[in-house]
């Protein structure tokens, strides 16, 4: 029993001691904060280059995802809003207002054919432990809520870009009050082809140490300046 407890404490300590990146994101009228990543999850191998640009205005967070070195553009045409588009190719943002490692956060995804997934995630363990709750509460009227996405594909250039908006009100930030707020976020991309499906390549801004995006101690710090 003591040996098991010691192993559990060591694992918790290892997660709590990780270093996470940070980003300053300005108002969109001034510019954008940008991150790039090209490492896979969890082995840190080469991964197709990906860029994420973040800024805010009076009412919304603006996140622009750019997938570079894309060869598949693989999605399932039968899937619609809040369906499991994550099984194919998507770009994702996990978003929380605050500075701590969250238990509850927004999961937002967009596919190359502009289908979106948006849900609140309750992740009691913060690392998607098998013994702890992981619950999903879907946002069923994203357009009404103010969640938008506009996606363009350029197969010749091997890119796809999704310009998205997420309302600040989802996080209890009143209109015009975003400056000075602090956030935790991580950004992800999945890569898969018809030949490799369902086995995906996974990439992240701050790669987790297992094939599991739902590890909030790895979320980066983002300041709205």
C-alpha positions in Angstrom: 0.0 0.0 0.0 2.8 2.4 0.9 4.6 1.6 -2.4 1.4 2.3 -4.4 0.8 5.5 -2.5 4.4 6.6 -3.2 4.0 5.9 -6.9 0.8 8.0 -7.1 2.4 10.9 -5.2 5.4 10.8 -7.6 3.1 10.9 -10.6 1.1 13.9 -9.2 4.4 15.6 -8.4 5.7 15.0 -11.9 2.6 16.6 -13.5 2.6 19.5 -11.1 6.2 20.3 -11.7 6.0 20.7 -15.5 6.9 23.9 -17.3 4.2 25.5 -19.5 4.5 28.2 -22.2 3.0 31.6 -22.0 1.6 34.1 -24.6 0.5 37.7 -24.5 -2.6 38.3 -26.8 -3.5 41.9 -27.6 -6.8 43.4 -28.7 -7.4 42.5 -32.4 -7.3 46.2 -33.3 -3.6 46.2 -32.3 -2.5 42.8 -33.5 -2.4 39.1 -32.5 -0.4 36.8 -30.3 1.0 33.8 -32.2 2.3 30.4 -31.4 3.7 27.7 -33.6 4.2 24.1 -32.9 5.7 21.1 -34.8 6.0 18.4 -32.1 3.9 15.3 -31.7 2.1 14.0 -28.6 3.5 12.4 -26.6 6.9 11.5 -28.1 7.9 15.0 -29.4 8.6 13.7 -32.9 8.3 15.8 -36.0 4.7 16.9 -36.7 3.2 19.1 -39.4 3.7 22.7 -38.7 0.8 24.5 -37.1 0.1 28.1 -36.1 -2.5 29.6 -33.8 -3.2 33.3 -33.6 -5.1 34.8 -30.7 -6.6 38.2 -30.0 -9.8 39.7 -28.5 -12.3 42.4 -29.1 -15.2 43.8 -27.0 -17.3 40.6 -27.2 -15.2 37.7 -28.4 -12.0 35.7 -28.4 -10.6 35.4 -31.9 -8.6 32.3 -32.6 -7.2 31.6 -36.1 -5.9 28.1 -36.7 -3.5 27.4 -39.6 -2.6 23.9 -40.6 0.5 23.7 -42.7 2.0 20.7 -44.5 -1.4 19.2 -44.8 -1.8 16.3 -47.3 -5.0 14.6 -46.3 -7.8 17.2 -45.5 -9.6 14.2 -44.1 -13.1 14.6 -42.6 -16.3 12.7 -42.5 -19.0 14.5 -44.5 -21.8 12.8 -42.6 -20.8 14.4 -39.3 -22.5 17.6 -38.1 -22.3 20.0 -35.1 -21.0 18.3 -32.0 -20.6 14.9 -33.6 -17.2 13.1 -33.0 -15.3 15.1 -35.6 -12.2 14.6 -33.4 -11.9 11.1 -34.8 -10.7 12.6 -38.1 -8.7 15.8 -38.8 -9.4 18.8 -36.5 -7.7 21.7 -34.9 -8.7 22.4 -31.3 -8.6 24.9 -28.4 -9.2 24.0 -24.8 -10.0 27.3 -23.0 -10.3 28.4 -19.4 -10.5 31.8 -17.7 -8.2 31.8 -14.7 -4.6 30.8 -13.7 -5.0 27.5 -12.0 -5.2 24.0 -13.5 -8.9 23.8 -14.3 -11.3 21.0 -13.8 -13.9 22.6 -16.1 -13.0 24.2 -19.5 -14.4 24.7 -23.0 -13.4 22.3 -25.7 -13.7 23.8 -29.2 -12.8 21.9 -32.4 -13.1 22.7 -36.1 -12.7 20.4 -39.1 -11.5 21.1 -42.6 -15.2 21.2 -43.8 -16.0 23.9 -41.1 -18.0 21.6 -38.8 -17.5 22.5 -35.1 -17.6 20.8 -31.8 -18.1 22.9 -28.6 -18.7 21.6 -25.1 -17.9 22.2 -21.5 -15.7 19.5 -20.1 -15.8 18.5 -16.4 -12.5 16.7 -15.8 -12.5 16.0 -12.1 -8.9 14.6 -12.0 -7.5 17.3 -14.4 -5.7 14.5 -16.2 -8.6 12.3 -17.4 -7.9 9.6 -14.9 -9.9 6.4 -15.5 -11.2 6.4 -11.9 -12.5 10.0 -12.0 -15.5 11.6 -13.8 -15.1 13.1 -17.2 -18.4 14.6 -18.3 -19.4 16.6 -21.5 -22.0 19.3 -21.7 -22.6 20.4 -25.3 -23.4 23.9 -26.5 -26.2 23.0 -28.9 -26.8 26.5 -30.5 -23.3 27.7 -31.3 -24.3 30.3 -33.9 -26.9 31.7 -31.5 -24.3 31.8 -28.8 -21.9 33.7 -31.0 -19.5 30.8 -31.8 -18.4 31.1 -35.4 -15.9 29.5 -37.8 -14.9 30.3 -41.3 -12.6 27.7 -42.9 -10.7 27.8 -46.2 -8.7 25.0 -47.8 -5.8 25.5 -50.2 -4.8 22.0 -51.3 -2.1 23.3 -53.6 -0.4 25.1 -50.8 -1.1 22.2 -48.4 -2.9 24.4 -45.9 -6.2 24.9 -44.2 -7.2 27.9 -42.1 -10.1 28.3 -39.7 -10.9 31.8 -38.3 -13.1 31.3 -35.3 -14.8 33.4 -32.6 -15.8 32.4 -29.1 -17.9 34.8 -27.0 -16.3 36.2 -23.9 -19.6 35.9 -22.1 -19.2 32.1 -21.9 -16.5 32.9 -19.4 -18.5 35.6 -17.5 -16.3 38.4 -19.0 -18.6 41.4 -19.7 -18.4 43.2 -23.1 -15.3 45.5 -23.2 -13.8 44.0 -20.1 -11.3 41.4 -21.6 -8.1 43.5 -21.2 -6.1 42.3 -18.2 -7.8 38.9 -17.9 -5.8 35.8 -17.5 -6.4 32.5 -19.2 -5.2 28.9 -19.5 -5.3 27.3 -23.0 -3.8 24.6 -25.0 -4.0 24.0 -28.8 -4.1 20.8 -30.6 -4.2 19.2 -34.1 -5.0 15.7 -35.3 -3.6 14.3 -38.6 -5.0 11.1 -40.2 -5.6 9.8 -43.7 -8.1 7.3 -45.1 -5.2 4.8 -45.1 -4.2 5.3 -41.5 -7.6 5.9 -40.0 -8.4 5.5 -37.1 -4.7 5.8 -36.0 -4.0 9.5 -35.7 -0.9 11.7 -35.3 -1.4 14.1 -32.5 0.2 17.5 -32.0 0.0 20.3 -29.4 1.3 23.7 -28.5 2.4 22.2 -25.1 2.5 18.5 -25.7 1.2 16.2 -23.0 3.2 13.3 -21.7 0.7 10.7 -22.9 -1.8 10.4 -25.8 -4.4 12.4 -24.0 -5.2 16.0 -24.6 -7.3 16.3 -21.4 -4.4 17.1 -19.1 -5.0 20.6 -17.8 -1.6 21.1 -15.9 -0.1 21.3 -19.5 -2.4 24.3 -20.5 -0.3 27.3 -21.3 -0.8 30.8 -19.7 -2.3 33.5 -21.9 -2.6 37.1 -20.8 -5.0 39.5 -22.6 -3.0 42.7 -22.7 
